[in-house]
Amino acid sequence: SRGSFTSMQPESAVNSIRLFGGFTRGSLKLILRGNRMYWTWLAFLGALIVSGALAYSRQVQIGLGLTAMRDQVSWGFYIGNFTFLVGVAAAAVVLVIPAYIYNWKPIREIVIYGELLAISAIIMCLLFVMVDIGRPDRFWHLIPPFGFLNFPSSILAWDVLVLNLYFILNFSVATHILYRAFHGKRYIKNLVVPLVLLSVPMAVGIHTVTAFLYNGLAARPYWNSSILAPQFLASAFCSGPAILLIVLQVLRRFTRFEIQDAAIWKIAELMAYAMFLNLFLHGAEAFKEFYSNTQHLLFTRYWYFGVGGHHTLVPYAWSAVALNLLAFGLFISPAARRNFLTLNIGCLATYAGVYIEKGMGLIIPGLTPDTLGEIYEYYPTVTELRVAAGIFAVGFLLFTLMLKVAVPISLGEFLDKKESTVHAPEVDLPCPV
């Protein structure tokens, strides 16, 4: 009856709060337990976070003049890292598609870790945007209804929107799956499936909108290219999985979690295709610039060869090219990507090559020479390096703590036995399809 239903609602709400409270308390107990290596790692990250916080505090007091950014180069190391990490977050789709859509079991078992990596990457993205704001005390102007976000006319407003929605999406899916598995229950398909399917276009969207931030600036010819968005996506689908492959091997080495070689090799194979597309698009853009030989070639020439005796970025440019070619050569060979030594060399080369390409190789040549033809050679200061290291430490700390909870749930070691309705081995964590 209606009366009995109404009387059941408070009891159901209290029970839900109790269950979630148990999950939260159990998670806190897990992250507070660990061996010496675990606490050493946390202490190292904590030291970097404190160092970064102190550097940022001084930056807030003195201003952005403490960084190397000036009128000529108004975006620098912070925005370069932001752009790179948006790609890392978007790369979760490399695991989501074979796991959720094609229901491929080896990757289905590890896709949850890709989603956790995406959550950490987005938090780092938002932190890099925050430290790049010269007056963080005025940030509230961007928060509706207190301020004016200038949506939908501002591309920056679109970027803020899609990043936060993508974060909420991944956080909701990952939390729901782990919470239900903790209680020995299967996830709710009608909730998870639509959110997972929505995450695929959103993953493409977050990096596409970021690319539009650049190529929509007509006064910056280096960025004013229609292939910038697919170029961003291609490089993203290399860098994110490169990090995840290293993490998966660490998990397999230091935990009882079994990760099939087939899953690692398949991710490496997908990275080979993405790296080929990345190199192809770079080559197409280089051909257009050098063959047409217009005045816009000045910015590309500055990156690869230097201009007017200014060659600061040239070593970075050719290092990125060499690292990307090395990674592609290793990943395209089945024998090389199935050898863990060459696989890891390829992962490190991919990470470093894309990091240079999306950082120094994207931001600085796009702003140099400036609109008046002046060349200001930017390089990050110690303050910028400390702040960036602190933000990366925050991301790695969050990822570590989430893994500390997710791995025992995956192994069936962290369960609420009183509420379990199925045995742990039967709880299929990642894939609802």
C-alpha positions as CSV (number, residue, x, y, z in Angstrom):
1,S,0.0,0.0,0.0
2,R,1.0,3.7,-0.3
3,G,1.3,4.0,3.4
4,S,3.6,1.1,3.8
5,F,5.7,2.3,0.9
6,T,6.1,5.7,2.5
7,S,7.1,4.2,5.8
8,M,9.7,2.1,4.1
9,Q,11.5,5.0,2.5
10,P,13.3,6.3,5.6
11,E,14.4,2.8,6.5
12,S,15.8,2.3,3.0
13,A,17.6,5.6,3.1
14,V,19.1,4.8,6.5
15,N,20.2,1.3,5.3
16,S,21.9,2.9,2.2
17,I,23.8,5.4,4.3
18,R,24.9,2.6,6.6
19,L,26.1,0.5,3.7
20,F,28.0,3.3,2.1
21,G,29.4,4.2,5.5
22,G,30.7,0.7,5.8
23,F,32.3,0.9,2.4
24,T,34.0,4.3,3.2
25,R,35.3,3.1,6.6
26,G,36.6,-0.1,5.0
27,S,38.3,1.9,2.3
28,L,40.0,4.2,4.8
29,K,41.3,1.2,6.7
30,L,42.8,-0.3,3.5
31,I,44.6,2.9,2.6
32,L,46.0,3.2,6.1
33,R,47.6,-0.3,5.8
34,G,50.7,-1.0,3.8
35,N,54.3,-2.2,3.7
36,R,57.4,-0.1,3.9
37,M,57.5,0.4,0.1
38,Y,53.9,1.7,0.1
39,W,54.6,4.3,2.9
40,T,57.9,5.3,1.3
41,W,56.0,6.0,-2.0
42,L,53.3,8.0,-0.2
43,A,56.0,10.0,1.7
44,F,57.8,10.8,-1.5
45,L,54.5,12.0,-3.1
46,G,53.7,14.0,0.1
47,A,57.1,15.7,-0.1
48,L,56.5,16.8,-3.7
49,I,53.0,18.0,-2.8
50,V,54.3,20.1,0.1
51,S,57.1,21.5,-2.1
52,G,54.5,22.4,-4.9
53,A,52.1,24.0,-2.4
54,L,54.9,26.2,-1.0
55,A,55.9,27.2,-4.5
56,Y,52.4,28.0,-5.5
57,S,51.8,30.0,-2.3
58,R,54.7,32.2,-3.2
59,Q,53.5,32.5,-6.8
60,V,50.1,33.7,-5.5
61,Q,51.8,36.3,-3.3
62,I,54.1,37.7,-5.9
63,G,52.2,36.9,-9.1
64,L,52.7,35.1,-12.4
65,G,55.9,37.3,-12.9
66,L,57.5,34.6,-10.7
67,T,57.1,32.2,-13.7
68,A,58.8,32.6,-17.1
69,M,55.5,33.5,-18.7
70,R,55.4,37.0,-20.2
71,D,53.2,39.0,-22.7
72,Q,54.9,37.2,-25.6
73,V,54.4,33.7,-24.2
74,S,51.3,33.9,-22.0
75,W,50.8,30.1,-21.9
76,G,53.6,27.9,-20.8
77,F,54.5,24.8,-18.8
78,Y,51.2,24.7,-16.9
79,I,48.9,24.7,-20.0
80,G,51.3,22.3,-21.8
81,N,50.8,19.8,-19.0
82,F,47.1,20.5,-19.0
83,T,46.9,19.6,-22.7
84,F,48.9,16.5,-22.3
85,L,46.8,15.2,-19.4
86,V,43.5,15.8,-21.2
87,G,44.8,13.3,-23.7
88,V,45.7,10.8,-20.9
89,A,42.1,11.2,-19.6
90,A,40.6,10.7,-23.0
91,A,42.7,7.6,-23.6
92,A,40.4,5.5,-21.3
93,V,38.3,5.0,-24.4
94,V,41.0,2.7,-25.7
95,L,40.0,0.2,-23.0
96,V,36.3,1.1,-22.8
97,I,35.5,0.2,-26.5
98,P,37.0,-3.4,-26.5
99,A,35.7,-4.0,-22.9
100,Y,32.2,-2.5,-22.9
101,I,31.2,-2.7,-26.5
102,Y,33.0,-5.8,-27.8
103,N,32.9,-7.5,-24.4
104,W,36.5,-8.8,-24.8
105,K,37.3,-10.6,-21.5
106,P,41.0,-9.9,-21.1
107,I,40.6,-6.1,-21.3
108,R,37.2,-6.3,-19.5
109,E,39.0,-7.4,-16.4
110,I,41.3,-4.3,-16.3
111,V,39.1,-1.5,-17.8
112,I,38.2,-0.2,-14.3
113,Y,41.9,0.8,-13.8
114,G,41.7,2.9,-17.0
115,E,38.7,4.7,-15.6
116,L,40.5,5.4,-12.4
117,L,43.5,6.8,-14.4
118,A,41.1,9.1,-16.2
119,I,39.7,10.4,-12.9
120,S,43.2,11.2,-11.7
121,A,44.2,12.8,-15.0
122,I,41.2,15.1,-15.0
123,I,41.8,16.2,-11.4
124,M,45.4,17.1,-12.5
125,C,44.0,19.0,-15.5
126,L,41.8,21.1,-13.3
127,L,44.7,21.8,-10.9
128,F,46.9,23.0,-13.8
129,V,44.2,25.4,-15.0
130,M,43.9,26.7,-11.4
131,V,47.6,27.4,-10.9
132,D,47.7,29.1,-14.3
133,I,45.1,31.7,-13.2
134,G,46.8,34.9,-12.1
135,R,44.0,35.8,-9.7
136,P,42.7,32.5,-8.2
137,D,40.6,34.6,-5.7
138,R,38.4,35.6,-8.7
139,F,37.8,32.1,-9.8
140,W,34.3,32.3,-8.4
141,H,33.3,34.5,-11.3
142,L,33.3,31.4,-13.5
143,I,30.9,29.5,-11.3
144,P,27.2,29.8,-12.2
145,P,25.0,31.5,-10.9
146,F,27.6,33.6,-9.0
147,G,29.6,34.5,-12.1
148,F,29.2,34.5,-15.9
149,L,30.7,31.5,-17.7
150,N,29.9,33.0,-21.1
151,F,28.4,29.8,-22.3
152,P,27.9,28.8,-25.2
153,S,29.8,31.5,-27.0
154,S,33.1,30.8,-25.2
155,I,35.1,27.7,-26.2
156,L,36.8,27.8,-22.8
157,A,33.4,27.5,-21.2
158,W,32.8,24.4,-23.3
159,D,36.1,23.0,-22.1
160,V,35.2,23.6,-18.5
161,L,31.8,21.9,-19.0
162,V,33.0,18.8,-20.8
163,L,35.9,18.2,-18.5
164,N,33.7,18.3,-15.4
165,L,31.0,16.2,-17.0
166,Y,33.6,13.6,-18.0
167,F,35.0,13.6,-14.5
168,I,31.5,13.1,-13.0
169,L,30.8,10.3,-15.5
170,N,33.9,8.3,-14.8
171,F,33.7,8.9,-11.0
172,S,30.1,7.8,-10.9
173,V,30.7,4.6,-13.0
174,A,33.8,3.5,-11.1
175,T,32.3,4.2,-7.7
176,H,29.1,2.4,-8.5
177,I,30.9,-0.7,-9.8
178,L,33.3,-0.9,-6.9
179,Y,30.6,-0.2,-4.3
180,R,28.3,-2.9,-5.6
181,A,31.2,-5.3,-5.9
182,F,32.1,-4.6,-2.3
183,H,28.7,-5.8,-1.3
184,G,28.9,-8.8,-3.6
185,K,26.3,-7.5,-5.9
186,R,26.3,-6.9,-9.6
187,Y,26.2,-3.4,-11.0
188,I,22.9,-2.0,-12.2
189,K,23.0,-2.4,-16.0
190,N,20.3,0.2,-16.7
191,L,22.5,2.8,-14.9
192,V,26.0,1.8,-16.0
193,V,25.5,0.9,-19.7
194,P,24.1,4.3,-20.8
195,L,26.8,6.1,-18.9
196,V,29.6,3.9,-20.3
197,L,28.3,4.4,-23.9
198,L,28.1,8.2,-23.3
199,S,31.7,8.2,-22.1
200,V,33.0,7.2,-25.5
201,P,31.9,10.3,-27.4
202,M,32.7,12.4,-24.3
203,A,36.2,11.1,-24.2
204,V,36.6,12.2,-27.9
205,G,34.9,15.5,-27.0
206,I,37.1,16.6,-24.2
207,H,40.2,16.5,-26.4
208,T,38.4,17.8,-29.4
209,V,37.2,20.9,-27.5
210,T,40.7,21.4,-26.1
211,A,42.0,21.3,-29.7
212,F,39.4,23.8,-30.7
213,L,40.7,26.2,-28.0
214,Y,43.9,26.3,-30.1
215,N,42.9,26.1,-33.7
216,G,40.1,28.6,-33.2
217,L,42.7,31.3,-32.7
218,A,43.1,32.7,-36.2
219,A,46.0,34.9,-35.2
220,R,48.1,31.9,-34.3
221,P,48.9,30.1,-37.6
222,Y,50.8,27.3,-36.0
223,W,47.6,26.1,-34.3
224,N,45.2,27.2,-37.0
225,S,44.9,23.7,-38.6
226,S,41.8,21.6,-39.2
227,I,43.7,18.3,-38.4
228,L,44.7,19.5,-34.9
229,A,41.8,17.7,-33.2
230,P,42.4,14.3,-34.8
231,Q,46.1,14.8,-34.1
232,F,45.4,15.4,-30.5
233,L,43.3,12.2,-30.3
234,A,45.9,10.1,-32.0
235,S,48.6,11.2,-29.7
236,A,46.2,10.8,-26.7
237,F,45.5,7.2,-27.6
238,C,49.3,6.5,-27.4
239,S,50.2,8.3,-24.1
240,G,47.4,7.2,-21.9
241,P,47.8,3.5,-22.6
242,A,51.6,3.8,-22.2
243,I,51.1,4.8,-18.6
244,L,48.5,2.1,-18.0
245,L,50.7,-0.7,-19.4
246,I,53.4,0.2,-16.9
247,V,50.8,0.4,-14.0
248,L,49.4,-3.0,-15.0
249,Q,52.8,-4.6,-14.9
250,V,53.5,-3.1,-11.5
251,L,50.1,-4.5,-10.2
252,R,51.0,-7.9,-11.6
253,R,54.4,-7.8,-9.9
254,F,53.3,-6.6,-6.4
255,T,49.8,-8.0,-6.1
256,R,48.0,-11.3,-6.7
257,F,45.9,-9.7,-9.4
258,E,46.3,-11.7,-12.6
259,I,46.5,-9.7,-15.8
260,Q,46.6,-11.7,-19.0
261,D,49.4,-11.1,-21.4
262,A,46.8,-11.0,-24.2
263,A,45.3,-7.8,-22.7
264,I,48.7,-6.1,-22.5
265,W,49.6,-7.1,-26.1
266,K,46.3,-6.0,-27.4
267,I,46.7,-2.5,-25.8
268,A,50.2,-2.3,-27.3
269,E,48.8,-3.2,-30.7
270,L,46.1,-0.5,-30.5
271,M,48.9,1.9,-29.5
272,A,50.8,1.0,-32.7
273,Y,47.8,2.0,-34.8
274,A,47.4,5.2,-32.9
275,M,51.1,6.1,-33.2
276,F,51.0,5.5,-37.0
277,L,48.0,7.9,-37.3
278,N,49.8,10.4,-35.1
279,L,53.0,10.3,-37.2
280,F,51.0,10.4,-40.4
281,L,49.1,13.5,-39.3
282,H,52.4,15.2,-38.3
283,G,53.9,14.3,-41.6
284,A,50.9,15.7,-43.5
285,E,51.0,18.9,-41.6
286,A,54.8,19.2,-42.1
287,F,54.4,18.6,-45.8
288,K,51.7,21.3,-46.1
289,E,53.9,23.9,-44.3
290,F,57.2,23.2,-46.0
291,Y,55.9,22.6,-49.5
292,S,53.6,25.7,-49.6
293,N,56.4,27.7,-48.0
294,T,54.2,30.6,-46.9
295,Q,54.9,33.1,-44.2
296,H,53.2,30.8,-41.7
297,L,56.1,28.3,-42.0
298,L,58.1,30.6,-39.6
299,F,56.5,29.0,-36.6
300,T,57.2,25.4,-37.7
301,R,60.7,26.3,-38.7
302,Y,61.3,27.8,-35.3
303,W,60.3,24.5,-33.7
304,Y,62.4,22.2,-35.9
305,F,65.4,24.4,-37.0
306,G,65.3,27.6,-35.0
307,V,65.0,31.2,-36.3
308,G,67.5,34.1,-36.1
309,G,70.0,32.2,-33.9
310,H,67.3,31.0,-31.5
311,H,67.6,27.2,-31.3
312,T,66.4,26.5,-27.7
313,L,63.5,24.2,-28.8
314,V,65.3,22.3,-31.7
315,P,66.7,19.5,-29.4
316,Y,63.2,19.0,-28.0
317,A,61.7,18.8,-31.5
318,W,63.9,16.1,-32.9
319,S,63.9,14.2,-29.6
320,A,60.1,14.0,-29.8
321,V,60.4,12.8,-33.5
322,A,63.0,10.2,-32.6
323,L,61.1,8.9,-29.6
324,N,57.8,8.6,-31.5
325,L,59.5,6.8,-34.3
326,L,61.3,4.4,-31.9
327,A,58.0,3.7,-30.1
328,F,56.2,3.0,-33.4
329,G,59.0,0.7,-34.6
330,L,58.7,-1.3,-31.4
331,F,55.0,-1.5,-31.2
332,I,54.4,-2.3,-34.9
333,S,56.5,-5.5,-34.5
334,P,54.5,-8.3,-32.8
335,A,57.8,-9.8,-31.5
336,A,58.9,-6.5,-29.9
337,R,55.6,-5.7,-28.3
338,R,55.4,-9.2,-26.8
339,N,58.8,-8.8,-25.2
340,F,58.4,-6.9,-22.0
341,L,61.8,-5.2,-22.2
342,T,61.1,-3.7,-25.6
343,L,57.5,-3.1,-24.7
344,N,58.5,-1.0,-21.7
345,I,61.1,0.9,-23.7
346,G,58.3,1.7,-26.2
347,C,56.0,2.8,-23.4
348,L,58.6,5.2,-22.0
349,A,59.5,6.5,-25.5
350,T,55.8,7.1,-26.2
351,Y,55.2,8.9,-23.0
352,A,58.3,11.1,-23.4
353,G,57.7,11.8,-27.1
354,V,54.1,12.8,-26.7
355,Y,54.8,14.8,-23.6
356,I,57.3,16.9,-25.4
357,E,55.1,17.2,-28.5
358,K,52.0,18.2,-26.5
359,G,54.0,20.5,-24.2
360,M,56.9,22.5,-25.5
361,G,56.1,21.4,-29.1
362,L,52.6,22.8,-29.1
363,I,52.5,25.8,-26.8
364,I,55.8,27.6,-27.4
365,P,56.1,27.5,-31.2
366,G,52.5,28.6,-31.4
367,L,53.4,31.8,-29.5
368,T,56.9,32.4,-30.9
369,P,57.6,34.6,-32.7
370,D,54.8,36.8,-31.3
371,T,52.4,39.0,-33.3
372,L,55.1,41.7,-33.5
373,G,57.8,39.3,-34.6
374,E,59.6,39.3,-31.3
375,I,61.2,36.0,-30.2
376,Y,61.1,35.4,-26.4
377,E,62.7,32.1,-25.5
378,Y,60.6,30.6,-22.8
379,Y,61.7,27.8,-20.4
380,P,60.0,26.9,-17.1
381,T,61.3,28.3,-13.9
382,V,62.0,26.4,-10.7
383,T,58.7,27.6,-9.4
384,E,56.8,26.2,-12.4
385,L,58.7,22.9,-12.1
386,R,57.9,22.6,-8.4
387,V,54.2,23.4,-8.8
388,A,53.9,21.0,-11.7
389,A,55.7,18.2,-9.8
390,G,53.3,18.8,-6.9
391,I,50.2,18.5,-9.1
392,F,51.5,15.3,-10.7
393,A,52.2,14.0,-7.2
394,V,48.5,14.7,-6.3
395,G,47.4,12.8,-9.3
396,F,49.6,9.8,-8.5
397,L,48.6,9.9,-4.9
398,L,44.9,9.7,-5.8
399,F,45.5,7.0,-8.3
400,T,47.5,5.0,-5.8
401,L,44.8,5.3,-3.1
402,M,42.1,4.3,-5.6
403,L,44.1,1.3,-6.6
404,K,44.6,0.4,-3.0
405,V,40.8,-0.1,-2.7
406,A,40.0,-1.3,-6.2
407,V,42.6,-4.2,-6.4
408,P,41.4,-6.0,-3.2
409,I,37.8,-5.7,-4.4
410,S,38.8,-7.2,-7.7
411,L,40.6,-10.1,-5.9
412,G,37.6,-10.6,-3.5
413,E,39.7,-9.7,-0.5
414,F,37.7,-6.6,0.4
415,L,34.0,-7.5,0.7
416,D,31.1,-6.8,3.0
417,K,30.3,-10.5,3.8
418,K,27.1,-9.7,5.6
419,E,25.6,-8.1,2.6
420,S,27.1,-10.2,-0.2
421,T,24.6,-12.0,-2.3
422,V,27.1,-13.7,-4.6
423,H,30.5,-15.1,-4.2
424,A,33.5,-12.8,-4.9
425,P,34.7,-14.8,-8.0
426,E,31.3,-14.3,-9.6
427,V,31.4,-10.6,-9.3
428,D,32.2,-9.3,-12.8
429,L,33.6,-5.8,-12.1
430,P,34.1,-3.8,-15.2
431,C,31.8,-4.9,-18.0
432,P,28.0,-4.5,-18.0
433,V,27.4,-5.6,-21.6
